[in-house]
Amino acid sequence: QVQLVESGGGLVQPGGSLRLSCAPSGSIFRIYRMGWYRQAPGKQRELVARITSAGDTNYADSVKGRFTISTDNAKNTGYLQMNSLKPEDTAVYYCNAQLTNLFEYWGQGTQVTVSS
């Protein structure tokens, strides 16, 4: 059974950095494209960043210039580098990926808390 496994969340002070990782387990299939979403308490899940199979990226306005999405084909892993974190970035972050089997999967979510 294919699962997306996330890691890298945690508690960080405002202005700090975190890097989230997401990789498929139990699968021979490669990441085709990926997105990161987040959901804060009482709010809808929103798109944070996505990257296409060609490497094109786009970002939510609220994270532009602070977050960077990338994939490492050799490791078959996607990343979300988050810098200059703000309290309003606090949320559960989910990765979403379409693999080369053309199916789409969600990660289990990882908590990011930005607080002093």
Helices and strands as residue ranges (DSSP letters): E 3-7, E 10-12, E 18-25, E 31-39, E 46-51, E 57-59, E 67-72, E 77-82, G 87-89, E 91-99, E 104-106, E 110-114
